[in-house]
Amino acid sequence: MGNLTTKFAAESIAVPFPIRKRKIAEASYENKYFIINDKQFQYYFIDFHETDFNKIMPIIKKCEEIEVNNWNAQENFIDYARKCSALVYAKEGDEIVGFLLITICDFDQYLTYSIDECMVQRGFHGNHIALKLAAIISRISYLKTSKKKGVGNLVFMTATCNPRMIINLYKKKSLFCFVANTFKKSNELLRVHDLYLKRNNLKLVDDEYPFFVKNLFPGSQKVASMAVNLDEIKHLTPPGFDCVKSGDSLMFMAKVCKFSAWSIVIFMMNLMFGWRFWFNNNVGFFRWIKK
């Protein structure tokens, strides 16, 4: 997915994430960001509102290297990252192999989670890293919003001009069948969609096809990184949709209430991490039991 540059970046909420850190004697500076691991990869989370950005610059620069290999950026990565709320990334040994940037903000009567950028290093595709990064940030986000008063509905959103990601979203749309989303529209979600486009001065490829945004990432898509024939998405997208030159994109949005969000996040964490999730010190369902 690419950079989803929005006005939200300047309005992100500085509310601490309620994550209990691992207590490791003589831990390195990076260990305090550790969240969970699976068989092969370790996953870390950094709240930018609670972190000296200069101290994590080595991590940011390694993420930037992944972006450079996959994406023609429209903005300096470091400057862009500073506008976001948090970062979650995956490592294999000492190498960062994937990352996700998110911006959290109030939008109308909703708390909105915008996945601004999610990229996985070439050679590590097929390990569900992007899904695991999304599951982790969703779990942490829920732990945060569950304690925030006055919030009843959440909106998760992202946009992509990558045809492989567009195909994957269509293939996995059944995972979101219980909530209003891009593939199961509701009047309320369409209202949020229209308001979002208006506030950010964005236009649709075709007014008859909501969620297909025009010129969102012009020239950013690297053809070599798409790994898919463009003809495969023609039947999924509106006439005139051009994800390469124009950077036309599919915007995925899902509106959920707190309880639905809790159910979906628990399901995703269990699906992605299995037993490792349930008693994890930081994000586990029974995390308070472990000392």
N, C-alpha and C positions, 0 to 999 in steps of 0.2 A: 504494500500500500504506500501511498505517497504522502507528502506533506499536506495536511489539511489546514492551511493557514486561515484563521478566522479572527474576528474581533474578540472572541472569547479569551484569547491568549492574554489580553491586557486586563481581563476581568476575573482571572482564576482565583479560587478561594484558598486562603491560607489557613486551613484547618488541619491540625495534626492528625496523622493516621494512627489509630490505636493499635499498633503492632508491638507485641512484647518481643524484645530483641533477645537473641541467643546469648547466653552467658558463657563466653569462651575465654579462658585465661590467656593472656598474652596474644590476643587475636590481632590480626593485621587490620588496617583501617577498613578494608573491604569486607571483612567478615561480619561487621555490624549490619551490613545491608543484606545478608543472606536470608532467604525465605524458605526454600524447599529444594529438594533434588529429586531426580528420577534415576533410572539406571545409569544414564550416560551424562546427563547435563545437570548443572547447578544453576539455580535461578535467584536473582537478586532484585531488590527494590530500593529506589532512592526517592524520597520526598524532597523536591527542590526547595520547598518553603522551610525546611528544617536543616538544610545542608549548605555549607559554604561551597558555592559553585566552583571556585578555583581549586579546591581540594580534590574534586572529582574530575578535573580536566583530563587526566589520562584515560578515564573510562569514556568520557564524552568523545574524545578523539578516536578511540577505537571503534565506537559506534559510527562516527563520521566516515571511517574507512569503508565500512560495510555499505553505507549510503552511496559513496562515490562509485563503488563497483556495480551498483544496481540502478542508479537513479541520477538524472541530470537535475540537480537541485536548483530551485528558483531563489533560494535564500541561503546565506551562510549558515551552516548547520549549528554552529555554537550559538550564534545569535538567536536562531530559531528555537533551539532547545531551552534557552533561558526563559522564553515566553510560556513554556509548558509547565504543568504542575508536577509531573513525576515521570520517572523512568523505571522500567523493569527490563532486565536483560538476562540472557542465558550464556553460560560458559561451558566449554569442554576443556578441562584442565585450566590452563592460563589464557585460553583464547576465547574472546567474546564472539559468539556465533549468531546472535540475533538480539534484537531489542525492540521495545515498544515505548513510544512517548504518548502521554495522555494529558489533556487539559480538562479541568473540572470547573464548572461555573454554574451560577444561577441563570436560568433562561425562562422568562415568563414565570409560571408557577412550578417549573420543573427544575430538578438538579440534573445537569447534563454532563455526560462523560463522552468527550470527543477523542477517539483514537486518532491522533494526528499523524503518526507514522509508525509503521511496523515493517521491519525488514529482517530477512534471514540470509546469512552468508551462503553464497553458492557452494554446493557440495554438501550442505546440511538440510536441503529440502527433503521432505518425506518423513521427517521425524516429529511432525506436529508441533514444532517449536512455536510457531505463531499462535496456534490455538492455546497452547499452554501459557504463553505470555498473556494472552487475552483473559484466560481463566483466572490467572493470579491477580491481575489488576482489577478484575471484576470482583473478586473475593475481598481484596483489600478495600476497594471502593465501597462495598456493601458494609464492611465493618465500620467505615467512616460515616456513612449516611444513616446507618441504623441509630446513631446517637444524635443526629442533627434534627432539631425540632422544626416542625412546619413543613416537612418534605414528605409528600405522600406518593409522588410519582417520579420515576427516573427515566431519562432518555439516554440510550447508548447510541452512538453514531460514529460512522467512519465513511471515508470515500476512497475509491480506488479506480485507477484507469488501467490497471493490469488485467488483461483478459483472462489469465489463469485464475486470478482471484475472483473475477466476476463469475466465471463458471463454477468455482467452488462454492460461492455464496448461493447460487441457484441449487446446486446439488445438496447443500446442507440446510436449505430453507425450512425443512420439516422440523428442525431443532427448535425453531421459533414459532411454531404453529399455534402456541397457546397465548401469544401476546400480539398486539398490533405491531406490525413491522412493514418494511418496504414491500414484502410479498403478500402481506395480509393487511391492507390499508384500513384505517378507520378515519372518520371525519376529524377526530381530535388530533391524530397523528398528522394528517394532511395540513391541518391548521399550523402545527408546529413547523412542518416542512416549509410552508409558504412564508411564515414569519422569518424563519432562518434565512431563506433565500433573499428576502427583502432587506433584512438587516445587513447582509453581507454583499449586497449588490450582485447577486448571482442569477444566471438565467438557465432555463432548461433547453436541452437540445430540441425538444418538441413539447409544446404545452400540453399535448395529450398524453405525455409519458412523464409523470412525476418521478422524482428521484434520479433522473438522468441529467446531470448538470453539465453545462457547456463550458469549455475552455477553463477547466479548473486547474489543470496541470499542463499547459501547452509546452510541448517539446521536452517534457521531463522523462517520458517513458523510453527506456533503452530497449530496442527491438530484440537484442541478443538475450535479454534477461526474461523475456516473456514466455519462452518455451511452449508456445501454443500457436496454432494457425488462427489468424484473425477471422477466417470464415466461420470458425466454430462459435463465435458469439453473435453472428448476424441475426439469428433467429431470437436472440435474447434481448437485443437492444433496438432502439427506435431507428428509423431511416435517418441517415446522415450522421450517425454516431461515429466519431473518429477518436479513438483512444491514443493514437500515436502522435500525429501532428497537432491536433487541437487540444489533446489532453482531456477529452470528454470523459466523464466519470460516472460510475454508479455510486449513489449515496445510500448507504444502508443505515436505517434508523429503526430503533425498537423502543416502544414505550411500555414500561412495566411499573406495577405498583411494588411496594417494598416486599410484600410477601412473595409475589411472583419472582422478583429478583433473587430473593433468598433461595427459592426452590431451584431456579435455573443455575445459579452459581454453585450450589452444593452439588447438583448433578454434573456440571462441567468439571469441577475439581475432582470428583470421584472418578469420572470418565478418564481424565487426563493423568491423575496421579495415584488412583486406587488407595490402598491402605496407607500410603505415605502421607496422604492428606489428613486423615481423620484425627490423628494425635500429634500433628505437626505443632511445634511450639509457637509458631508465628501466626498461621492462618487456619489451623486445624479446627474441626468442629468441636473436639473435646480438648482443646489446647489448655484449658484451665486445670485439667486433671494432672498434667505432667508438671513437675516441679523442676 
